[in-house]
């Protein structure tokens, strides 16, 4: 089995699974435990009570307040998951690299700035350490199928895309930009709207107009995190409207056809709703990590793909007149 160290014991590390006990894991600890190919060997968390709870829930034999306390155990861990707040990622990447794992699995964004993130991608490569970044939808089966279907032209010509998000252009917006890169390829910024500080003081939510290399217009719509969580995507093709709802929990497809009311017109039908497969993402991420470490399989989400998303997020923020760095103010990494 591959041995795992988890740094940071919050929501995405394990708490989401502890609170609701879903049928499919939503967290790092949950996915590693469910996969069966990993052994949770240690965790690092400064909150003593939280660390104790985490160790008890996931049957982890060793824990410490700071990952630096494990410096003498270099080579012990095959995989290190970094689940701490973004502002601490650079510090924890440094500790992780010193421990010489075979792979680091880091929450997004990799670090608060593109320059830092680029440096750590390079350092991991130089050290021969695989780097996976948790842009979760790159492991979602339905998203991967849609990506292939769009490439094959199965839905006709892609006309336009509208993406809805909130809670920070680099934080949640980074997920959306990465998803758009997966489905459409490279994007460039055409224009931006007024920044809205709906959660993070240093990472506003910003509306933007983007354009793909093939000329598809993309509208990044900003909603407000104070109202509700919102992460949805609408793709309009020559044959249908395809909508990802509730972050990928379900999909709605409306196909074009003859109007039942107006003769000679083509309209979108009522459509069908399909359950999404987002909940399978973390389990598939664990399987991909295991296959990458043991068999040399390609990682679905890498430092390079994460850099591409963060680069565009920084361009949007700069165009909106906002500073580049994030991760030092309100809120905690989910």
N, C-alpha and C positions, 0 to 999 in steps of 0.2 A: 504493500500500500504506500501511497505517497503521503508524506507527513506535511501537515499544514500549520502555519502560524497565522493567526488573525490579529491584526493591529487595529484597535478601535472596536468596541463591543456594542455599538448602537443599533439603530433600526435596520440598516441594510446588512449589518454583520450577522444579525440573528433575531432581533426583537420583533420584526414583522411576522416571522413565523411563530414566535413565542406567544404573541398576542392572539392570533386568529387560528393558528394551526391549520393552514390551508392544505388541500390534498396534494398540491404541487408546491415545492419550496420557492420562496421569494427572496431568499437571502443567501449569503456566502456559506454560512455554517449549515443552513438547511440543505443547500444543494450538494455540498461536499458529503454530508452525512447520508443523504438519499442516494447518491451515486454509488457508494459502496467501494470505491477505489481509493478513498482518502481516509487518513486518520487525523483527527483534530488533536494536535499534540500540545499546543500552547496558545495563549492569548496575551495581549498587552492592552491595558486599559487603566487610566489614572483614577477613575472612580472606583473605590474599593468595593462598594456594595454592588455596583453594576458588574464588576469583574467577577465577583463571587457568584452572582446569579447566572451569569453567562457560563461559567465553568460548570456549575451544577446542571444547568439545562442541557448542555451539549457534551457532558461527560469529558471535559478537558482536564487533563491531569496537572497542568502547570500554568501559572499565570504570574504576571508582573505588572507594575504600574507603567513602566517605560520600556520600549523595545530595546533601548540601548543597554539595558541590563543583561541582554542575551548575547552580548558581543563575543563572549568566549565560546558560543555554541555555533560558530560559523560552520556551514556545511550540514547542519542537522536537519534543516527544513527543505523539503523539495519545492513547496509552494508557499508564498507569503501573500496574504490578502490584506490590502490596505483599505480600511473602511472608516477611517477617521475624517474629521472635517477637512475641507479643501485646504485651509490655511496651514494645516500640519502635514500635508502630503509630501512636500519637499524634504522635511525632516525625517519622515518615516520612510521615504524612498532611500534616503541616505543610509538609514539603519538597515533597511532590507538588503540593499546591495552589499553592505559589509558582511551580511550573514550568508552570502553566496548561495541563494536558492537556485533552482533550475528555472523557476518562473515566478514573476510577480503579477498578481491580479489586483489592479488598482481601480478604485472608484473614479468616476469622472467629475469635474475636469481633472486632468492629471496633476496639475499644479495651478496656482492662481494666475500665472502669466504664460503667454506663449513662449517667451524666451526661456523661462525655467523648464517648461514642459519639453521643449526641444532639447535642452541640455540633458535632461534625465532619460529621454529616449536614446540619445547618443551614448550616455554612460551605461545604460543597460546593455546596449548592443556591444559596446567595447568589452564589457565584462562577460559576455556570452550568456546573458540572462534573458529569457523570453519575457516579453511584456504584453499582457492583455489588459485592455481598458474596458470597463463595464458599460459600454453602450449597448444596453441589453437587447434591443430589437434586432441586432445583427445575428442573434441566435434564435429569433422567433420564426418558426417554420412557415407561417402564413406570409410574413413579410418577405422572406427569401423566395417563396413561390411567386409572389407578386412582382418582385424585382425581375425574375426570369421571364415572367409573362409579358411584362412591359418591354423587355429587350427583344422578345420574339415578335412583338407587334400583335399579340393575342387580343388586346383591347382596342386595336386601331391606333390612331395617332393621338399622342398625348398633347392636349391643347393648353392646359393651364393647371396650376396647383395652388391650393390655399391651405396654409398650415396655421393652426391655432395653438398658442402656448402662453404660459405665464411663469412667474417665479424666476426671472433672471435669464438674460440672453445667453450667458455662458453656462449657467447651471442647467436649467431645463431646456433652454434654447439650444444648448449644445447637443442634447439628445435629438432634438428635431432636425438640426442641421446635419448631424451624422446620418439620420434616417433619410433625409433628402439626398445626401451624397450617395447613399446606397441605391436609391431608386432612380436618380436622375443623373448622377455624375457630378462633375465640378460645377460650382455656382459662382457668380460674381454679384457684387452689390450694385444696385442701380440707384437706390435712394433709401432713406430711413425716415422714420417718424420721431415724435417727441418721446424721450425716455420716460418710463413710469417706474418709480421705485415702489413696487408692490410687495416686496419681501426683504430683499437684500439692499442695504444702503449703498453698496459699491458694485452691485450688479443689477442694473435696471432691466426691465422688460421693454424691448424696443420693437416696434413694427418696422418692417423693411420690405422693399421690393427687390427681388433677385431675378437672375436670368441664368438658365443653364447654357452649357456650351452648344446645345442643339437648338437654342432659341426658345425654350419653353419658359414662359413667365411664371414666377413663383411669388406669392404674396404671403409674407410672414405676418400674421395678425396677432397683435398683443391683447390679451385679456388681463384680468386683475386677480392675482392670487388671493387677495382678501375676500373675494366673492366665493370662489371654489377653485379646486384644481382643474386644469383644462389642458389637454394634450390630444388634439385631434387633427386629422389630415384628410383633405378632399382632393381627389384627382379627377379631372374632367378629360375624358378622351372622346374620340369621334364616335364611339359606340356605347359609352356608359359613364355614369358617375360612380366612383368608388370611394367610399368614406370609411376611414378608420375612426371608431368612436371609443370614448372612455379609455384612451391610452392604448388601445389595441384589445380591449376586452371583447369587442364585437366589431363586425364590419357590415356595412350596408351597401348593397349594389343595386343600382337602378339602370336598367338597360334602355337604350333608345328603341322606339318603335312607333308605328302609326298611331296618331292621336285618335282616341275613341270619340272625341267630341268635335274636333275641327278637321274636316276632310282635307287631305293634302299636306297636313303638318306632321312632323316627327317630334315626339316629346319623350320625356323620360317616364318610365312606368313607375308604379308604386314601389317596386323593388323587393328585395329579400334581405333579411338580417341573418348573418351567420355568426356563431360564436368565434371569438378570436383565440389565438394560441399564444398570446403573450405570456401566460402563466407557465408555459413550458420553457421559457428562455433561460432561467437560471440553471435548471437541471441540464439543459443542453450546453450551457457554458461550461459547467463542470466536466461534462463528457469531452468537450472540445479541448479543455485544458489538459485533462488526463491523456488524451490521444496525442496532443502536441508534445507533452513531456516524454511520453514513453515511445511514441512511434514517429515523431517528426511531422505530425499533421500541421497544416496551416491554421493559424488562429483566425477566427472570424472577425475579431475586433482587436486591433493592434495599436501600438504607440503611433504609428504613421497615420492610420485612419483617424485617430483621436486628434492628432496635430492639425489635420486638414480641417476638422470641425472647429477647433479652437481658433485657428487662424481666421476663419470667416467670422466667427463671433467677435473677435477683436476688431476686425474691420468695421463691423456694424456698430460696435460701441464707439470707436473712434470717430466714425462718420456722424454719430449722434452727439459728439462732444463729451463723451464720458471717458474716465481713466481706464487703463488696461487691466489693472490688478483686481482680483476678486477674492472673496473667501474670508474676509476679516471682520465682517459685521454680523448683523442680525441673522438668526436662524442657524440650524445645524444641518450638516450633510445628512440627507435621507438615506 
